[in-house]
Amino acid sequence: MSYFSKFPLLAYDIKNTKNYKLLPDILRRVKVRALVKSGAMLFDKYDVKEGEKPEDIAYKWFGDAELHWIILMTNNITDRYHDWPLNAPQFAEFLTDKYGSGNEDGTHHYEISRTSGRTSGQGPGDYSYLVECNSDESGATTITNREYEQREQDSKRQIRLLSKAFVGNFVAEFDRLIQE
């Protein structure tokens, strides 16, 4: 059963000709409960591989590609082009579209590494992080447009997959809520 087949039907008159058609109410939304989203024991971490689509992962994980909507919903992905990692050709095209041909490796920003200072750089309580800075700051590193966007893509590769044991309950709850 496909994702949109679960939605209630509404009568639409698209051309205002009094010729109504029944279509899924695609404006209907169901929000994943905050308790479910935060339940670490309900999810496993997964790194999306190059070119993998939600349907591919749903088939591998749940045994059913049609359950890809669970992956999108539980990871708050509403736009597959902007929220899902791009494959290599898509990424190259995205860079050119966003920054212009020849500017893909131009300077995006500068950054410097800092430490929390909790334990003076020694031990488990300390951590380092990157901070944007001016180009003239000592130790500043140039980050290119490509590097910046690659980091963004890499962060999108890290998703959570709902434990297989909870899929039935999740689908039943979705079905109930979408009809309300």
TORZA-990618 format. One line per field, with one value per residue (C-alpha): z, y negated, x. Coordinates in steps of 0.05 Angstrom, whole numbers, plus 5000, padded with zeros to 4 digits. Example, Ala and Ser with C-alpha at 12.3 -4.5 7.8 and 13.67 -1.06 7.14 Angstrom:
2
w = [5156	5143]
v = [5090	5021]
u = [5246	5273]
***
This chain:
180
w = [5000	4979	5025	4992	4989	5065	5059	5060	4993	4979	4920	4878	4821	4793	4732	4767	4717	4769	4746	4813	4821	4884	4902	4964	5013	5006	5053	5111	5157	5215	5262	5293	5369	5402	5450	5391	5356	5419	5436	5420	5434	5377	5324	5294	5262	5188	5138	5070	5016	4950	4905	4956	4955	5012	4974	4971	5046	5062	5021	5055	5125	5126	5066	5032	4989	4998	5071	5049	5077	5148	5136	5109	5165	5223	5197	5185	5110	5073	5009	4978	4935	4992	5053	5023	5003	4930	4886	4854	4789	4826	4875	4818	4785	4851	4862	4793	4800	4868	4859	4784	4737	4760	4830	4861	4895	4913	4986	5026	5093	5141	5205	5264	5313	5386	5447	5502	5554	5605	5620	5587	5526	5566	5579	5562	5585	5531	5459	5398	5351	5289	5291	5231	5234	5193	5141	5179	5244	5262	5242	5199	5147	5081	5071	4998	4973	4955	5024	5059	5016	5023	5099	5091	5048	5097	5154	5113	5104	5178	5188	5238	5221	5261	5293	5254	5317	5319	5245	5252	5310	5274	5211	5252	5290	5225	5193	5254	5256	5182	5183	5241]
v = [5000	4934	4874	4829	4885	4877	4805	4788	4768	4699	4676	4626	4583	4563	4524	4496	4533	4570	4633	4660	4713	4751	4740	4754	4695	4684	4624	4670	4678	4723	4703	4756	4752	4719	4778	4826	4781	4776	4850	4871	4944	4943	4925	4950	4903	4910	4876	4866	4893	4857	4858	4893	4872	4878	4934	4973	4967	4984	5047	5067	5049	5064	5111	5064	5004	4974	4960	4907	4854	4879	4862	4793	4778	4802	4761	4699	4700	4660	4644	4701	4653	4609	4655	4720	4730	4719	4768	4745	4718	4683	4653	4626	4595	4566	4532	4501	4478	4447	4417	4410	4447	4438	4414	4482	4479	4406	4384	4396	4374	4379	4419	4435	4493	4478	4522	4519	4507	4550	4590	4546	4590	4653	4708	4729	4666	4624	4620	4581	4545	4500	4426	4380	4322	4266	4284	4246	4285	4326	4399	4386	4439	4426	4467	4471	4473	4546	4564	4528	4561	4630	4623	4607	4669	4712	4690	4710	4780	4795	4817	4858	4920	4941	5009	5063	5085	5019	5012	5044	4999	4938	4953	4967	4901	4863	4894	4874	4803	4789	4804	4756]
u = [5000	5031	5040	4987	4935	4929	4905	4831	4801	4773	4732	4771	4747	4815	4789	4727	4682	4639	4675	4699	4752	4770	4843	4884	4886	4961	4957	4942	5002	5019	5074	5118	5110	5170	5174	5183	5234	5276	5272	5343	5325	5275	5326	5391	5441	5454	5500	5468	5514	5529	5468	5423	5351	5301	5266	5332	5343	5270	5277	5342	5318	5244	5240	5190	5210	5140	5158	5208	5160	5176	5250	5232	5183	5226	5285	5242	5257	5205	5244	5283	5325	5349	5344	5370	5444	5457	5495	5561	5531	5474	5524	5568	5507	5483	5551	5551	5479	5491	5561	5568	5615	5687	5668	5656	5725	5721	5726	5663	5690	5749	5751	5795	5795	5780	5777	5726	5780	5745	5808	5860	5862	5875	5825	5754	5719	5752	5729	5748	5701	5707	5690	5682	5731	5762	5815	5869	5862	5923	5913	5852	5837	5803	5740	5718	5647	5657	5684	5627	5573	5607	5603	5529	5520	5558	5513	5452	5482	5473	5402	5363	5323	5263	5274	5239	5202	5163	5144	5076	5057	5084	5043	4980	4988	5000	4938	4896	4923	4918	4844	4829]
***
